[in-house]
């Protein structure tokens, strides 16, 4: 079992917590909009409104309740600095789980991504024992690709010019956990 407290390179110890309705929408909104503003390689490119974030939280809680989603957030004091999701496929794809993580820019390179993703993989296996665990990433996002490969993901598909980023289309790499 992986320790649920992550000791980062800066000495801080942080703990992922399950997404729940008591998490302030303002904290969730600040987190996601900070990553959107930095123009990270997210599929989202427009800041969320408080109403959109509230609706997202309701939808996510519904997916968690119906055993389709695992979602963790990591707080540093009162500020969310990272999020991690595992989303189960539907119907005939129920044996597949897609992962995703996002970390605020100022909190990257502290070892959080590796610890959080490893933790999420363990929780995904415990809960669903999926046939496949996969994720995708813009090919230009070299730090993320390096992390994914370090953890044990291998490329299994490339979608050419799939992801519009800064007015050009980038290739997207799909990776599967090879264990």
Helices and strands as residue ranges (DSSP letters): E 5-7, E 13-18, H 25-37, H 50-65, E 69-76, E 79-88, G 91-93, E 96-103, G 105-107, H 112-128, E 132-138, H 142-151, E 153-165, E 168-177
